[in-house]
Amino acid sequence: MLEYKFDTQLLIEGKDLSEDEINEYITKNIEGDSLLAVGDDELIKIHFHTNTPWQVLEYCASLGEIYDVVIENMERQANGLKG
């Protein structure tokens, strides 16, 4: 069994976005691992393993428009099922 079940990926489009601030917020407030928050001040790609993907979506939606949202169940994938 995986410690963090959901691979959560999305894009945030907005203004004055900060990779560092997003990284810091998610690290301090949402339990998980394998965080990537990369991009520029108008577009950030998020990749994060967590058991609470809705918290990631809620936070990111507060920063701008979110799209290309993908949430995959890595536990199912590890068992040969569709994630």
Helices and strands as residue ranges (DSSP letters): E 6-13, H 19-29, E 32-39, E 43-50, H 53-61, E 65-73, H 74-78
